[in-house]
Amino acid sequence: MKAISIIPEKRADGLPAFRAVAGDRQTCGESAGAALDALTLQLSPEESDLLVVIQSQRPDAFFGEDRQRRLKDLMDVWRRARADGGGLSEVEQCELEGLVDEELKASGERANRLSGELGA
């Protein structure tokens, strides 16, 4: 069974969006369903048994409040810079990419924990 996490986000224009994550695959959509549909198109027939988890973006043992706050702050800086035609400094870009990787890993760890709780 493949576990998929759906995470609410905000787009650069402030509108809501959703990210669907399964292992090393991820997609975005304007709704949870759109993100899920886009992700399931990437899965093979053998991966079609799905467990979908919609996350609330609250801090947890896998990605704490300080990390979430820093990720949000960097995303806000990135959005403002992008709106002005710029980007992040090299240091900020590396930090942002590292935090995104950490959150993706945390998503997988949450899925593994849930799998254990379900006895899978």
C-alpha positions in Angstrom: 0.0 0.0 0.0 1.3 3.4 -1.0 0.8 6.3 1.6 0.1 9.7 0.2 0.2 12.9 2.3 -1.7 15.9 1.2 -0.4 19.2 2.7 -2.1 22.5 2.4 0.0 25.4 1.2 -0.4 28.9 -0.2 0.6 29.9 -3.7 2.8 32.9 -4.4 -0.4 34.9 -5.0 -1.7 34.0 -1.6 -4.4 31.6 -2.9 -4.6 28.1 -1.3 -3.0 25.1 -2.9 -2.3 21.5 -2.0 0.8 19.3 -2.3 0.5 15.6 -2.6 3.6 13.6 -1.6 4.3 9.9 -1.9 7.9 8.9 -1.3 10.1 10.9 -3.7 7.1 12.0 -5.9 5.1 15.1 -5.3 2.6 17.2 -7.2 0.6 20.4 -6.5 -3.0 21.4 -7.3 -5.6 24.0 -6.5 -7.5 21.4 -4.4 -6.5 18.3 -2.5 -8.3 16.3 -5.1 -6.4 17.9 -8.0 -3.0 17.3 -6.3 -4.0 13.7 -5.6 -5.2 13.1 -9.1 -1.9 14.5 -10.5 0.1 12.2 -8.3 -1.9 9.1 -9.0 -1.2 9.6 -12.7 2.5 9.0 -11.9 1.9 5.8 -10.0 2.1 2.3 -11.6 -0.8 -0.1 -11.4 1.2 -2.0 -8.7 1.2 1.2 -6.6 -2.6 1.9 -7.0 -3.6 0.7 -3.4 -3.5 4.1 -1.6 -3.7 5.5 1.9 -4.3 9.2 1.8 -3.4 11.4 4.7 -4.4 15.1 4.8 -2.0 17.0 7.1 -2.8 20.2 9.1 0.7 21.7 9.0 1.0 21.7 12.8 4.4 21.2 14.3 5.2 17.6 15.3 8.2 15.4 16.3 9.3 15.1 12.7 9.3 18.8 11.7 9.1 21.1 14.7 7.7 24.6 15.2 11.1 26.4 14.7 11.7 24.6 11.4 8.2 25.3 10.2 8.5 29.0 11.1 11.8 29.3 9.3 10.4 27.5 6.2 7.5 29.9 6.2 9.7 32.9 6.6 12.0 31.9 3.8 9.0 31.1 1.5 7.7 34.6 2.3 11.1 36.2 1.4 11.2 34.1 -1.8 7.7 35.1 -2.9 8.5 38.8 -2.3 11.8 38.5 -4.2 10.1 36.6 -7.0 7.4 39.2 -7.3 10.1 41.9 -7.6 11.9 39.9 -10.3 14.7 38.6 -8.0 15.5 35.6 -6.0 17.0 34.4 -2.7 20.7 34.8 -1.9 22.7 31.6 -2.4 22.8 31.0 1.3 19.0 31.5 1.7 18.3 29.3 -1.3 20.4 26.4 0.1 18.7 26.8 3.5 15.2 26.8 1.8 16.1 23.7 -0.2 17.4 22.0 2.9 14.2 22.7 4.8 12.0 21.5 1.9 14.0 18.3 1.9 13.6 18.0 5.7 9.8 18.5 5.4 9.6 15.9 2.6 11.5 13.4 4.7 9.3 14.2 7.7 6.3 13.5 5.5 7.7 10.1 4.8 8.4 9.5 8.4 4.8 10.5 9.3 3.5 8.0 6.7 5.8 5.2 8.1 4.5 5.9 11.6 0.9 5.9 10.4 1.6 2.6 8.6 2.8 1.1 11.8 -0.2 2.4 13.7 -2.5 0.7 11.1 -0.6 -2.5 11.4 0.5 -2.4 7.7 
